[in-house]
């Protein structure tokens, strides 16, 4: 028995699979075994920490009643927005058909599914009982809550990613194109909704406002692009599938997009600081002070601004660092900076609340220290993503495919030509229907006078030339059109080889009964009464 996988027939016989597994175990390089062993140990540590977090009590997590969102929420936000950033960066090739971004397609899809799966696991653990995620989101919907919509959009997003991966490896090009387009749209909607979860909290002045969703989407774009930079450095370094085009076109393209993302995030971070110092809101001013001169200053200035923005910008801008190694350093620092930014963002919103509804905090700032359980869970989550991608890179064909972009210039021109053709056909059909209607006078019928067996014209109706009102001068002769002057439209002219079907009387536009329903002409006098 065999099953089709990525266009190939793969055997499903247990004995054959076991023999192939034994051969593969002996053929795996020692360095890969060491790498997988380290990652496996970290993943096991994360699994044990996850189980520990489910025990009753408050000793597992470091959160407090005044600091309720800790490292697990930071990890969830980081992995969720990274998923969106992967799709946004690769959409330049999968959706818009830009050739230099086409090598990103398969690798971004696998990474996106792994990252979003990890994000769901982290948020489920933060809820303490994962079953609450099902009962709270599915069985008790709350459309007025941005958090509920966040769950809905990320659930739809996950489904579209699975459809994209299935159609990509099983060769359904048309479905794959529209799945990529839909996933790219959800890659903007989902992180924007996640930002709205923070933005609607008026009691947390540092989070509240319309710029929080914008910063979330921009950070997603930066994080996803940086992760692709790390992955494609490994593709070139270890000469994996498609390393030729990865080194010549993919890495320069990622470098350019990374520079753009760094500039956008730097501008939004600068606006955030300026707005915090220029505001009259005491809560926002204190949170900004905690971020820039308080307990979060080292993480913000050292890791976020210098290490996560300025140094990567220099690495992608200087000519002598525009190499694969330079991209690795810039991408690594940028992704660490995004994680530090999400950590300081979540902490600054809770560290100095001053409004009446914010609760009581320790003076002068609320205290939070991540527990070993939280650190272990986050470490295991990163190891899980890395193991999954390593195995996919070895056993799945992640090379470049013949992508049919939905919104490429050629596709857009084809859609435009088809739309114009449909409009022309519709106009022609409407005109063909209107021409016989305007040629009808007072219930008369268009008849082919060239046929000997043509039916006789029906009795004259109101408004015809033989109508008494016309003869008496009550209706001008110019107000009506005689039936004998009407000709068939050119597109329906009879041909000698194609006999016409019997003519069907048309109902008059004035609402009078059609000739087929009217009494015979001999039975109707000029006053309209029956004889």
MIMAR-923848 format. One line per 8 residues: number of its first residue (from 1); their letters; for each residue x, y, z of C-alpha. Coordinates in Angstrom, 2 decimals, always signed. Layout:
! residues N
NUM> a> X:Y:Z | ...
***
This chain:
! residues 531
1> xxxxxxxx> +0.00:+0.00:+0.00 | +1.24:+3.49:-0.81 | +0.06:+7.05:-0.37 | +0.80:+10.13:-2.53 | +3.02:+12.69:-0.81 | +4.30:+15.79:-2.61 | +3.67:+14.22:-5.99 | +5.36:+10.90:-5.14
9> xxxxxxxx> +4.04:+7.51:-4.10 | +5.30:+6.64:-0.61 | +4.89:+3.12:+0.73 | +2.84:+2.59:+3.88 | +3.90:-1.00:+4.53 | +5.03:-1.37:+8.16 | +7.96:-3.67:+7.40 | +9.27:-1.48:+4.60
17> xxxxxxxx> +8.94:+1.64:+6.72 | +10.82:+0.01:+9.62 | +13.69:-1.09:+7.36 | +13.89:+2.39:+5.83 | +13.95:+3.90:+9.32 | +16.86:+1.69:+10.38 | +18.80:+2.62:+7.25 | +18.10:+6.30:+7.87
25> xxxxxxxx> +19.31:+6.06:+11.47 | +22.68:+4.79:+10.27 | +22.93:+7.38:+7.50 | +22.18:+10.49:+9.58 | +25.39:+12.51:+10.08 | +26.81:+12.70:+13.58 | +26.51:+16.47:+13.70 | +22.80:+16.25:+12.96
33> xxxxxxxx> +22.38:+13.66:+15.72 | +24.07:+16.00:+18.20 | +21.90:+18.92:+17.05 | +18.70:+16.88:+17.37 | +19.81:+15.52:+20.74 | +20.31:+19.01:+22.19 | +16.99:+20.21:+20.83 | +15.25:+17.07:+22.08
41> xxxxxxxx> +16.58:+17.63:+25.59 | +15.34:+21.23:+25.57 | +11.96:+20.14:+24.25 | +11.69:+17.51:+26.98 | +12.53:+20.16:+29.56 | +9.76:+22.34:+28.16 | +7.28:+19.46:+28.28 | +8.07:+18.81:+31.96
49> xxxxxxxx> +7.69:+22.50:+32.74 | +4.35:+22.55:+30.91 | +3.08:+19.67:+33.01 | +4.26:+21.42:+36.17 | +2.36:+24.59:+35.22 | -0.91:+22.65:+35.27 | -0.63:+21.74:+38.94 | -2.91:+23.69:+41.30
57> xxxxxxxx> -1.34:+26.59:+43.17 | +0.53:+29.74:+42.29 | +4.13:+28.46:+42.54 | +4.47:+27.49:+38.91 | +4.24:+30.92:+37.31 | +5.76:+34.19:+38.46 | +2.69:+36.33:+37.78 | +0.86:+38.18:+40.56
65> xxxxxxxx> -2.59:+39.78:+40.86 | -1.07:+43.14:+39.84 | +1.14:+41.66:+37.12 | -1.14:+39.11:+35.47 | +0.46:+38.78:+32.03 | +3.93:+37.30:+32.16 | +6.42:+35.44:+30.02 | +3.90:+33.02:+28.55
73> xxxxxxxx> +1.84:+35.89:+27.12 | +5.06:+37.41:+25.74 | +5.90:+34.07:+24.10 | +2.40:+33.73:+22.67 | +2.51:+37.22:+21.17 | +6.01:+36.64:+19.78 | +5.23:+33.34:+18.03 | +1.83:+34.56:+16.80
81> xxxxxxxx> +3.17:+37.71:+15.18 | +6.15:+35.82:+13.76 | +3.67:+33.59:+11.95 | +2.07:+36.65:+10.38 | +5.43:+38.13:+9.45 | +6.45:+34.96:+7.63 | +3.34:+35.14:+5.46 | +3.69:+38.89:+4.84
89> xxxxxxxx> +7.28:+38.53:+3.65 | +6.63:+35.50:+1.44 | +3.43:+36.99:-0.02 | +5.65:+39.14:-2.22 | +6.38:+35.93:-4.14 | +3.32:+33.74:-3.58 | +0.71:+36.48:-4.10 | +2.37:+39.23:-6.13
97> xxxxxxxx> +4.63:+36.99:-8.19 | +7.97:+38.75:-7.54 | +10.55:+36.24:-8.72 | +13.23:+36.90:-6.11 | +10.82:+35.98:-3.29 | +9.65:+32.68:-4.80 | +12.26:+30.54:-2.93 | +10.57:+31.58:+0.34
105> xxxxxxxx> +7.29:+29.80:-0.40 | +7.59:+26.28:+1.01 | +9.89:+27.12:+3.89 | +7.74:+29.98:+5.11 | +4.62:+27.78:+5.12 | +6.23:+25.05:+7.25 | +7.64:+27.61:+9.68 | +4.30:+29.42:+9.92
113> xxxxxxxx> +2.40:+26.25:+10.86 | +5.03:+25.36:+13.49 | +5.07:+28.86:+15.01 | +1.29:+29.19:+15.20 | +0.95:+25.71:+16.73 | +3.47:+26.75:+19.38 | +1.60:+30.00:+20.04 | -1.65:+28.09:+20.62
121> xxxxxxxx> +0.14:+25.79:+23.06 | +1.53:+28.73:+25.05 | -1.79:+30.54:+25.37 | -3.47:+27.29:+26.41 | -0.91:+26.83:+29.19 | -1.33:+30.43:+30.34 | -5.03:+29.76:+30.79 | -3.84:+27.10:+33.29
129> xxxxxxxx> -6.27:+24.51:+31.92 | -6.07:+24.08:+28.12 | -9.68:+22.90:+27.99 | -10.73:+26.44:+28.87 | -9.54:+27.53:+25.45 | -12.21:+25.32:+23.87 | -15.06:+26.08:+26.23 | -14.32:+29.79:+26.40
137> xxxxxxxx> -13.80:+30.48:+22.71 | -16.13:+28.01:+20.99 | -18.96:+27.20:+23.37 | -19.30:+30.66:+24.93 | -18.75:+33.21:+22.12 | -18.41:+36.89:+23.01 | -18.50:+38.99:+19.82 | -18.08:+42.22:+21.80
145> xxxxxxxx> -14.63:+41.12:+23.02 | -11.49:+41.73:+20.89 | -9.90:+38.74:+22.59 | -12.64:+36.47:+21.25 | -12.17:+37.86:+17.75 | -8.43:+37.33:+18.10 | -9.08:+33.65:+18.74 | -11.51:+33.43:+15.83
153> xxxxxxxx> -9.14:+35.10:+13.35 | -6.12:+33.07:+14.41 | -8.20:+29.89:+14.19 | -9.22:+30.77:+10.63 | -5.63:+31.72:+9.90 | -4.40:+28.34:+11.10 | -6.92:+26.57:+8.88 | -5.85:+28.58:+5.83
161> xxxxxxxx> -2.19:+27.74:+6.55 | -3.00:+24.04:+6.69 | -4.89:+24.35:+3.39 | -1.91:+26.18:+1.89 | +0.51:+23.45:+2.95 | -1.78:+20.65:+1.74 | -2.38:+22.23:-1.67 | +1.33:+23.03:-2.03
169> xxxxxxxx> +2.61:+19.49:-1.45 | -0.28:+17.69:-3.15 | -0.15:+19.75:-6.34 | -3.41:+21.74:-6.31 | -2.07:+24.92:-7.88 | -5.33:+26.87:-8.11 | -6.37:+26.12:-4.53 | -2.85:+26.93:-3.40
177> xxxxxxxx> -2.91:+30.34:-5.05 | -6.11:+31.41:-3.36 | -5.01:+29.89:-0.03 | -1.85:+32.03:-0.19 | -3.94:+35.12:-0.91 | -6.32:+34.41:+1.97 | -3.45:+33.65:+4.37 | -1.77:+36.93:+3.44
185> xxxxxxxx> -4.96:+38.84:+4.26 | -5.30:+37.05:+7.58 | -1.63:+37.80:+8.30 | -2.63:+41.47:+8.58 | -6.02:+41.04:+10.27 | -4.88:+38.58:+12.98 | -1.98:+40.61:+14.50 | -4.03:+43.81:+14.21
193> xxxxxxxx> -6.76:+42.13:+16.28 | -4.12:+40.92:+18.73 | -2.94:+44.52:+19.08 | -6.53:+45.61:+19.65 | -6.68:+43.30:+22.70 | -4.11:+45.60:+24.31 | -5.30:+48.82:+22.69 | -8.83:+48.77:+24.15
201> xxxxxxxx> -7.60:+48.61:+27.76 | -8.08:+52.21:+28.86 | -6.80:+51.39:+32.36 | -3.36:+50.62:+30.88 | -2.35:+53.90:+29.30 | +0.83:+52.56:+27.72 | -1.16:+50.02:+25.70 | -4.22:+52.13:+24.98
209> xxxxxxxx> -4.43:+53.84:+21.59 | -4.66:+53.27:+17.84 | -0.91:+52.89:+17.29 | -0.66:+49.64:+19.24 | -2.12:+47.48:+16.42 | +0.14:+49.25:+13.90 | +3.23:+48.50:+15.97 | +2.07:+44.90:+16.34
217> xxxxxxxx> +1.79:+44.41:+12.57 | +5.13:+46.13:+11.93 | +6.85:+44.00:+14.58 | +5.32:+40.93:+12.96 | +6.76:+41.92:+9.60 | +10.21:+42.42:+11.15 | +10.17:+39.19:+13.15 | +9.05:+37.01:+10.23
225> xxxxxxxx> +11.59:+38.54:+7.86 | +14.39:+38.08:+10.41 | +13.48:+34.40:+10.89 | +13.57:+33.87:+7.12 | +17.01:+35.49:+7.06 | +18.30:+32.97:+9.62 | +16.75:+30.04:+7.76 | +18.16:+31.02:+4.37
233> xxxxxxxx> +21.60:+31.52:+5.82 | +21.40:+27.88:+6.92 | +20.18:+26.89:+3.45 | +23.25:+28.47:+1.85 | +25.67:+27.37:+4.58 | +24.68:+23.69:+4.51 | +23.89:+23.64:+0.77 | +20.29:+22.52:+1.19
241> xxxxxxxx> +17.69:+22.28:-1.58 | +17.64:+25.42:-3.71 | +20.78:+26.93:-2.19 | +21.90:+28.34:-5.56 | +18.96:+30.71:-5.99 | +18.77:+31.22:-2.23 | +22.25:+32.69:-2.23 | +21.89:+34.76:-5.40
249> xxxxxxxx> +18.37:+36.19:-5.17 | +16.64:+35.21:-1.91 | +19.22:+36.54:+0.55 | +19.54:+39.97:-1.16 | +15.73:+40.21:-1.26 | +15.43:+39.34:+2.43 | +18.12:+41.88:+3.26 | +16.20:+44.64:+1.49
257> xxxxxxxx> +12.90:+43.74:+3.17 | +14.64:+43.49:+6.55 | +16.03:+47.01:+6.15 | +12.57:+48.34:+5.32 | +11.01:+46.57:+8.32 | +13.72:+47.93:+10.65 | +13.06:+51.49:+9.50 | +9.28:+51.17:+9.97
265> xxxxxxxx> +9.60:+49.70:+13.47 | +12.22:+52.30:+14.46 | +9.88:+55.11:+13.41 | +6.98:+53.65:+15.41 | +9.15:+53.11:+18.51 | +10.39:+56.70:+18.30 | +6.80:+57.94:+18.05 | +5.91:+55.85:+21.09
273> xxxxxxxx> +8.62:+57.47:+23.22 | +7.91:+61.02:+22.03 | +4.18:+60.59:+22.68 | +4.93:+59.24:+26.16 | +6.97:+62.29:+27.13 | +4.62:+64.82:+25.51 | +1.41:+63.51:+27.06 | -0.59:+64.82:+30.00
281> xxxxxxxx> -1.68:+61.28:+30.94 | +0.06:+60.42:+34.21 | -0.15:+56.67:+33.57 | +1.45:+56.90:+30.14 | +4.15:+59.28:+31.40 | +5.11:+56.96:+34.27 | +5.15:+53.90:+32.03 | +7.38:+55.69:+29.52
289> xxxxxxxx> +9.71:+56.76:+32.33 | +9.89:+53.16:+33.56 | +10.75:+52.07:+30.03 | +13.45:+54.67:+29.35 | +14.96:+55.53:+32.76 | +13.43:+52.98:+35.14 | +13.78:+49.23:+35.68 | +13.18:+48.45:+31.97
297> xxxxxxxx> +15.80:+50.88:+30.63 | +18.55:+48.27:+30.11 | +16.30:+45.95:+28.12 | +14.88:+48.84:+26.11 | +18.00:+50.81:+25.21 | +20.55:+48.01:+25.21 | +18.63:+45.11:+23.68 | +15.73:+46.76:+21.88
305> xxxxxxxx> +17.10:+49.99:+20.43 | +20.84:+49.40:+20.02 | +20.99:+45.64:+19.60 | +17.65:+45.17:+17.86 | +17.45:+48.22:+15.60 | +20.64:+50.27:+15.17 | +23.19:+47.47:+14.78 | +21.03:+45.44:+12.33
313> xxxxxxxx> +20.49:+48.58:+10.26 | +24.24:+49.10:+10.04 | +24.80:+45.45:+9.10 | +22.35:+45.58:+6.20 | +23.49:+49.04:+5.06 | +27.30:+48.76:+5.06 | +28.73:+47.29:+1.82 | +31.27:+45.00:+3.49
321> xxxxxxxx> +28.61:+43.33:+5.68 | +26.19:+42.54:+2.84 | +26.96:+38.84:+2.98 | +25.16:+35.75:+4.18 | +27.01:+35.99:+7.50 | +26.11:+39.65:+7.82 | +22.47:+38.82:+7.19 | +22.61:+36.10:+9.86
329> xxxxxxxx> +23.95:+38.56:+12.43 | +21.43:+41.27:+11.51 | +18.49:+38.85:+11.49 | +19.51:+37.24:+14.78 | +19.84:+40.60:+16.53 | +16.58:+41.82:+15.02 | +14.57:+38.81:+16.19 | +16.06:+39.10:+19.69
337> xxxxxxxx> +15.12:+42.78:+19.61 | +11.53:+41.94:+18.68 | +11.28:+39.52:+21.61 | +12.74:+42.16:+23.96 | +10.29:+44.70:+22.55 | +7.31:+42.43:+23.27 | +8.67:+41.75:+26.77 | +9.12:+45.43:+27.61
345> xxxxxxxx> +5.81:+46.28:+25.97 | +3.87:+43.81:+28.12 | +5.80:+44.80:+31.25 | +5.55:+48.59:+30.77 | +1.77:+48.40:+30.56 | +1.57:+46.74:+33.99 | +4.59:+48.04:+35.85 | +3.26:+51.52:+36.59
353> xxxxxxxx> -0.55:+51.73:+36.42 | -1.83:+54.89:+38.10 | -5.55:+54.99:+37.26 | -8.15:+54.18:+39.88 | -9.21:+50.95:+38.16 | -5.66:+49.61:+37.77 | -5.43:+48.15:+41.24 | -2.75:+48.46:+43.89
361> xxxxxxxx> +0.90:+48.08:+42.89 | +4.16:+48.00:+44.76 | +5.82:+51.41:+45.09 | +7.22:+52.75:+42.91 | +6.76:+49.93:+40.35 | +5.10:+46.53:+40.23 | +7.54:+43.63:+40.50 | +7.70:+40.59:+38.24
369> xxxxxxxx> +10.33:+37.88:+37.89 | +9.77:+35.00:+35.44 | +9.80:+31.62:+37.11 | +11.91:+28.65:+36.02 | +8.73:+26.98:+34.82 | +7.96:+29.87:+32.44 | +11.54:+29.97:+31.17 | +11.52:+26.21:+30.64
377> xxxxxxxx> +8.23:+26.33:+28.72 | +9.48:+29.08:+26.43 | +12.78:+27.26:+25.83 | +10.93:+24.07:+24.98 | +8.65:+25.99:+22.60 | +11.62:+27.35:+20.66 | +13.17:+23.87:+20.58 | +9.92:+22.37:+19.26
385> xxxxxxxx> +9.84:+24.81:+16.32 | +13.51:+24.15:+15.54 | +13.14:+20.36:+15.66 | +10.07:+20.45:+13.43 | +11.76:+22.61:+10.83 | +14.99:+20.56:+10.91 | +13.09:+17.35:+10.21 | +11.06:+19.05:+7.47
393> xxxxxxxx> +14.23:+20.33:+5.83 | +15.70:+16.84:+5.77 | +12.69:+14.75:+4.78 | +10.42:+17.10:+2.84 | +11.14:+18.78:-0.48 | +11.28:+22.47:+0.46 | +12.77:+23.58:-2.82 | +11.29:+26.18:-5.09
401> xxxxxxxx> +8.05:+25.38:-6.93 | +6.29:+26.74:-9.99 | +4.10:+29.23:-8.18 | +1.05:+30.68:-9.91 | +0.67:+33.97:-8.08 | -2.90:+35.18:-7.77 | -2.07:+38.90:-8.02 | +0.95:+38.82:-10.32
409> xxxxxxxx> +0.96:+41.34:-13.19 | +0.20:+38.62:-15.75 | -2.64:+37.24:-13.63 | -4.09:+40.70:-13.09 | -4.02:+41.37:-16.84 | -5.77:+38.05:-17.48 | -8.47:+38.91:-14.91 | -8.91:+42.33:-16.52
417> xxxxxxxx> -9.30:+40.84:-20.03 | -11.83:+38.29:-18.80 | -13.80:+40.98:-16.99 | -13.87:+43.16:-20.09 | -15.02:+40.23:-22.22 | -17.81:+39.45:-19.76 | -18.95:+43.07:-19.76 | -18.98:+43.21:-23.56
425> xxxxxxxx> -21.00:+39.99:-23.76 | -23.48:+41.32:-21.19 | -23.94:+44.58:-23.11 | -24.50:+42.71:-26.36 | -27.11:+40.49:-24.73 | -28.93:+43.49:-23.24 | -28.93:+45.31:-26.57 | -30.26:+42.20:-28.34
433> xxxxxxxx> -33.15:+42.07:-25.88 | -33.94:+45.77:-26.12 | -34.10:+46.03:-29.93 | -37.20:+43.80:-30.46 | -38.94:+45.52:-27.53 | -38.56:+49.02:-29.06 | -39.80:+47.76:-32.46 | -43.12:+46.55:-31.07
441> xxxxxxxx> -46.11:+48.92:-31.56 | -49.30:+48.43:-29.61 | -49.06:+44.71:-29.14 | -47.84:+43.96:-32.66 | -45.38:+41.17:-33.35 | -42.16:+41.17:-35.35 | -42.78:+38.77:-38.19 | -40.54:+37.58:-40.96
449> xxxxxxxx> -42.46:+38.71:-44.03 | -40.27:+36.60:-46.30 | -41.95:+33.40:-45.09 | -45.13:+32.33:-46.80 | -46.46:+30.60:-43.74 | -45.88:+33.57:-41.43 | -48.78:+34.07:-39.01 | -51.09:+36.97:-39.51
457> xxxxxxxx> -50.53:+40.10:-37.48 | -52.71:+40.38:-34.39 | -55.42:+42.92:-33.96 | -54.26:+46.51:-33.66 | -53.80:+47.61:-30.12 | -53.80:+51.01:-28.53 | -51.28:+53.33:-30.13 | -51.04:+51.57:-33.51
465> xxxxxxxx> -51.49:+53.42:-36.81 | -54.91:+51.89:-37.36 | -56.12:+52.74:-33.89 | -59.16:+55.08:-33.82 | -57.33:+57.50:-31.54 | -54.62:+57.93:-34.11 | -57.13:+58.36:-36.91 | -59.00:+60.98:-34.88
473> xxxxxxxx> -55.75:+62.88:-34.28 | -55.73:+62.28:-30.49 | -52.32:+60.58:-30.76 | -49.75:+61.83:-33.21 | -48.49:+59.45:-35.79 | -44.93:+60.34:-34.83 | -45.48:+58.93:-31.31 | -45.59:+55.37:-32.52
481> xxxxxxxx> -43.55:+53.17:-34.78 | -45.27:+51.12:-37.49 | -44.79:+47.42:-37.36 | -44.00:+47.13:-41.06 | -40.85:+49.25:-40.73 | -39.28:+47.07:-38.05 | -36.44:+44.80:-39.13 | -34.80:+41.97:-37.31
489> xxxxxxxx> -31.53:+42.72:-35.49 | -28.44:+41.81:-37.53 | -27.38:+39.12:-35.10 | -30.71:+37.26:-35.47 | -31.22:+37.57:-39.26 | -32.38:+34.24:-40.76 | -30.13:+32.26:-43.02 | -31.29:+30.09:-45.91
497> xxxxxxxx> -29.85:+26.96:-44.32 | -31.36:+27.52:-40.86 | -35.18:+27.66:-40.78 | -36.66:+29.99:-38.23 | -38.61:+28.73:-35.26 | -42.24:+29.84:-35.08 | -42.55:+33.40:-33.87 | -43.72:+33.87:-30.29
505> xxxxxxxx> -45.89:+36.92:-29.66 | -44.39:+39.34:-27.21 | -46.38:+40.97:-24.43 | -46.76:+44.75:-24.94 | -44.82:+47.04:-22.62 | -47.98:+49.01:-21.77 | -49.41:+46.19:-19.67 | -52.13:+45.13:-22.15
513> xxxxxxxx> -52.64:+41.40:-22.70 | -50.43:+39.71:-25.23 | -51.92:+38.62:-28.60 | -51.88:+35.02:-27.42 | -54.18:+35.99:-24.52 | -56.34:+38.56:-26.36 | -59.69:+37.56:-27.98 | -59.79:+37.23:-31.79
521> xxxxxxxx> -59.84:+40.46:-33.75 | -63.26:+39.69:-35.19 | -64.74:+39.43:-31.72 | -63.69:+42.92:-30.60 | -65.35:+46.09:-31.85 | -63.84:+49.55:-31.97 | -65.27:+50.50:-28.57 | -63.51:+47.57:-26.92
529> xxx> -66.73:+45.57:-26.32 | -67.34:+42.00:-27.40 | -69.83:+41.41:-30.20
***
